[in-house]
Amino acid sequence: MEELGIKDIAVIAAEAADDKKAENIDILKVEGLTVIADYFVICSANSDKQVKAVARAIEEKLSEYGIEPRRIAGMNDARWVLIDYADVIVHVFHKREREYYDLERLWADAEKILREE
């Protein structure tokens, strides 16, 4: 299996979210803007159940490539699940939480990465 780059990991996570019908999927390149990660993947789901399903799908898909998260937080409440892959941090939001926290506004200087449709 070929070696995945950091951007590839972000794109695979976004595609896994899309497969579970997550909405408003964004990949933000935050490299140089923060030391915590190079990419954020941000997406929304319409219910707690869908938030969990999206997060599990991302974890399972990246696991197929031998990539395991350092940490997963928020799975119990399923309002904002954060999956930490070191250089890539995935945020799976319940729709209302995403509107409230508005990470895209906080990271407005980040470059948006477009996925192949």
Summary of the structure (lengths in Angstrom):
residues: 117
radius of gyration: 12.9
end to end distance: 23.4
largest distance: 40.0
contacts: 364
relative contact order: 0.24
helix: 36%
strand: 29%
